[in-house]
Amino acid sequence: MDISIIMKLVSIILAISLASERLVTFIKTLVPALNTPDPAPIPPYSTQEKLRRFAVMILAFLAGWGAAAMMAKDPTGFFGNLNVGLDTDSGKILIPCFIVGLMASGGSAFWAKILEYIKAVNEIKGQFATQEKMNTQFKMATMTAMAGGGGAAFKAANLVAPVGAANLATSVIRTVRFNTAFSGGLGTLDIIINGQTLHFDKNEHQDIQLPAGVHTYAVSGAAAQGPGGGVILTITAITGAVISHSPHQYNAGIILPNLHPLMVS
């Protein structure tokens, strides 16, 4: 099932859950016996408390079922189906209203968390697609440069000329921030990018001016020894935007030199 369909389903259930919770709260106001006793009972719960909780659960289910039936606009009423797919006949995904009501009775907080998780997964998929496109462009540029041979390969692989006085006037310059967070003790991290070296030995950030384009940066160093040792490198844009593999997380011990692509726009 497409993730957009899942997001639509969860959004619908969340809306139904919120509506049913408001209705249940209203009914509980009219029927004091359904309200949570104050102070709350200490387990094991009494038979009366168990019956109250059961009644509230049934009420939440019936409220969700009714809300789903009204949203479905199905002539069969409570025993109809809710379409969570496309509007066309071929794209319909029908779920019985009582099933939707049962799921909505789980509570809006639960479904709100599920929706946040699905949105995060969708954003990560988009980032992976962008990163894959960037990696493809980088590989193609590198192969093209290698075909030219010699020093031209390094220049083409970076797709931009090194920042210098002659290039500042013609290049789009962005400010990129490299931030380190060490844990478990002392450590070092060295970053080489566009002919410049950034050295870190504590929790700090350093800003660097980079022209727009695709760059490669090398990371090496050592994190603190021990089970709590490590370092996290995060790359963000102060001006413009960057796309990278960050945050990078390195475990305790030696950090061998490794290369990463970085797109600046």
PyMOL commands that set and color helices and strands:
alter all, ss='L'
color gray80, all
select helices_A, chain A and resi 3-30+32-34+47-72+77-79+89-91+97-104+108-148+151-158+165-168
alter helices_A, ss='H'
color red, helices_A
select strands_A, chain A and resi 81-83+94-96+173-183+188-193+196-200+204-211+213-223+230-237+242-243+248-251+253-264
alter strands_A, ss='S'
color yellow, strands_A
deselect
rebuild
show_as cartoon
